[in-house]
Amino acid sequence: MVWTVLGPLGAQVGEALGLSAEQKGLMVAVPILSGAFLRIILGLLVDRIGGKNTGLLAQIVVMSGLLAAWLIGLVNFGATLLFGAVLGFAGASFAVALPQAGRWYPPHMQGVVMGLAGAGNVGVVLDSLIAPRLATAYGWQNVFGLALIPAVLVFVVYAIWAKDAPVDVKRKRLSDY
């Protein structure tokens, strides 16, 4: 859900930092672009270190970014772009979720499993509905701190109960990809 938080907060962040329309557009685009690129990297990591380890690593990166944005703040446009790049790890999490969930099921169920894992995009809707209201009530920078609450809860649940499927994934060299 935090992947796209800069979009719903774009007006408040843009006003606070004095951003132009082009800068606000780039600020909103960077997490999406970063997530697209990072899906490749996280997908490679899933094959190398497993889905659970990759997922935990990506969640730690995102939670660290949220914590920094909350405590230190987004003091300028560059910090906002860096934060957007970090948020891309949350969007790239589908490269972890799809193989991690899919490997538990036979090939004829892969489409259903991927569809269910992809339903995680509902978080974007929640983010778009909730973040601006929280920003109005508590300030836009505090939204990042509030976003840590569900992020930490999900991290704990994932760390305790998520497991990699008991399948043997053949390790490939980078050139094999």
Secondary structure per residue as TSV (DSSP state, phi and psi in degrees):
chain	resnum	aa	ss	phi	psi
A	1	M	-	360.0	-29.3
A	2	V	G	-78.0	-11.2
A	3	W	G	-52.9	-39.8
A	4	T	G	-110.6	18.2
A	5	V	T	-59.6	-27.3
A	6	L	T	-69.5	-25.1
A	7	G	T	-64.1	-57.6
A	8	P	T	-63.8	-23.9
A	9	L	T	-95.7	4.2
A	10	G	H	-53.9	-42.3
A	11	A	H	-65.0	-46.3
A	12	Q	H	-68.6	-44.2
A	13	V	H	-64.6	-45.0
A	14	G	H	-60.2	-41.5
A	15	E	H	-67.5	-44.3
A	16	A	H	-64.1	-36.1
A	17	L	H	-97.7	-1.8
A	18	G	T	65.7	41.5
A	19	L	-	-82.4	147.0
A	20	S	-	-77.7	169.7
A	21	A	H	-60.2	-39.6
A	22	E	H	-65.0	-40.7
A	23	Q	H	-66.0	-40.8
A	24	K	H	-63.8	-39.5
A	25	G	H	-62.6	-42.8
A	26	L	H	-66.9	-39.3
A	27	M	H	-58.4	-40.3
A	28	V	H	-75.2	-31.9
A	29	A	H	-77.9	-31.4
A	30	V	H	-57.9	-44.7
A	31	P	H	-60.9	-35.6
A	32	I	H	-68.9	-47.3
A	33	L	H	-64.8	-43.3
A	34	S	H	-62.0	-43.5
A	35	G	H	-61.6	-38.3
A	36	A	H	-63.9	-45.0
A	37	F	H	-67.9	-43.4
A	38	L	H	-68.8	-21.2
A	39	R	H	-60.8	-35.3
A	40	I	H	-65.5	-47.6
A	41	I	H	-65.0	-46.1
A	42	L	H	-66.6	-34.8
A	43	G	H	-62.0	-42.0
A	44	L	H	-63.9	-41.1
A	45	L	H	-65.5	-36.6
A	46	V	H	-57.9	-42.8
A	47	D	H	-70.2	-24.5
A	48	R	H	-93.2	-46.1
A	49	I	H	-117.6	0.6
A	50	G	-	95.6	157.1
A	51	G	H	-66.3	-44.3
A	52	K	H	-63.9	-47.2
A	53	N	H	-62.4	-41.3
A	54	T	H	-64.6	-43.2
A	55	G	H	-61.7	-43.5
A	56	L	H	-63.6	-42.8
A	57	L	H	-60.9	-47.3
A	58	A	H	-63.3	-39.4
A	59	Q	H	-66.1	-37.6
A	60	I	H	-64.5	-41.1
A	61	V	H	-61.0	-46.4
A	62	V	H	-65.4	-45.1
A	63	M	H	-64.2	-36.0
A	64	S	H	-64.2	-41.3
A	65	G	H	-64.3	-43.1
A	66	L	H	-61.5	-43.6
A	67	L	H	-62.5	-45.1
A	68	A	H	-64.0	-43.1
A	69	A	H	-64.9	-32.7
A	70	W	H	-75.1	-49.4
A	71	L	H	-81.0	-40.9
A	72	I	T	-90.9	-38.9
A	73	G	-	96.5	167.7
A	74	L	-	-100.2	93.3
A	75	V	-	-82.6	-18.1
A	76	N	S	-157.6	177.9
A	77	F	H	-62.2	-40.4
A	78	G	H	-60.5	-42.6
A	79	A	H	-63.6	-35.9
A	80	T	H	-66.0	-42.0
A	81	L	H	-66.9	-39.7
A	82	L	H	-63.3	-43.7
A	83	F	H	-61.6	-41.0
A	84	G	H	-60.9	-39.5
A	85	A	H	-64.3	-39.0
A	86	V	H	-66.0	-41.4
A	87	L	H	-61.8	-23.5
A	88	G	H	-58.1	-27.3
A	89	F	H	-61.5	-34.8
A	90	A	H	-67.9	-42.0
A	91	G	H	-68.2	-30.8
A	92	A	T	-75.6	-6.7
A	93	S	T	-61.8	-18.7
A	94	F	H	-65.2	-25.2
A	95	A	H	-71.1	-15.0
A	96	V	H	-95.0	-47.8
A	97	A	H	-62.2	-42.2
A	98	L	H	-64.8	-52.1
A	99	P	H	-70.0	-35.3
A	100	Q	H	-64.4	-43.8
A	101	A	H	-74.8	-44.0
A	102	G	H	-63.7	-32.0
A	103	R	T	-69.8	-11.5
A	104	W	T	-82.0	-12.9
A	105	Y	S	-120.7	155.9
A	106	P	-	-69.1	161.1
A	107	P	G	-53.4	-35.5
A	108	H	G	-71.7	-8.5
A	109	M	G	-104.3	-2.1
A	110	Q	H	-58.4	-41.4
A	111	G	H	-62.0	-43.5
A	112	V	H	-64.4	-45.3
A	113	V	H	-62.2	-44.3
A	114	M	H	-65.7	-36.2
A	115	G	H	-64.2	-42.7
A	116	L	H	-65.9	-42.5
A	117	A	H	-64.0	-38.6
A	118	G	H	-67.9	-18.9
A	119	A	G	-63.9	-10.0
A	120	G	G	-60.4	-13.9
A	121	N	G	-65.0	-9.7
A	122	V	H	-60.3	-24.7
A	123	G	H	-59.9	-31.9
A	124	V	H	-63.5	-39.2
A	125	V	H	-65.0	-47.1
A	126	L	H	-60.5	-43.1
A	127	D	H	-57.5	-46.4
A	128	S	H	-66.6	-31.8
A	129	L	H	-82.0	-37.3
A	130	I	H	-93.2	-42.4
A	131	A	H	-55.9	-46.8
A	132	P	H	-63.2	-35.1
A	133	R	H	-68.4	-41.1
A	134	L	H	-64.9	-38.2
A	135	A	H	-63.8	-39.7
A	136	T	H	-66.0	-40.4
A	137	A	H	-78.1	-38.4
A	138	Y	H	-122.6	-4.7
A	139	G	-	97.7	140.4
A	140	W	H	-63.9	-33.0
A	141	Q	H	-67.4	-32.8
A	142	N	H	-71.5	-16.9
A	143	V	H	-60.9	-35.1
A	144	F	H	-65.7	-39.4
A	145	G	H	-67.1	-41.3
A	146	L	H	-66.0	-33.0
A	147	A	H	-67.5	-21.4
A	148	L	H	-65.7	-27.8
A	149	I	H	-60.7	-58.5
A	150	P	H	-66.7	-30.7
A	151	A	H	-63.4	-43.7
A	152	V	H	-68.2	-41.3
A	153	L	H	-60.1	-46.2
A	154	V	H	-63.8	-40.3
A	155	F	H	-58.9	-46.5
A	156	V	H	-64.1	-46.8
A	157	V	H	-61.1	-45.2
A	158	Y	H	-62.9	-44.8
A	159	A	H	-62.8	-35.8
A	160	I	H	-80.0	-47.2
A	161	W	H	-105.5	-20.9
A	162	A	-	-70.2	142.3
A	163	K	-	-138.4	150.8
A	164	D	-	-80.6	145.0
A	165	A	-	-62.7	145.7
A	166	P	S	-80.1	58.5
A	167	V	-	-119.3	150.8
A	168	D	-	-89.5	113.3
A	169	V	-	-97.1	119.0
A	170	K	-	-69.0	122.9
A	171	R	-	-71.0	132.4
A	172	K	-	-111.9	154.3
A	173	R	-	-76.8	156.5
A	174	L	G	-57.6	-35.9
A	175	S	G	-67.4	-21.9
A	176	D	G	-67.5	-25.4
A	177	Y	-	-77.2	360.0
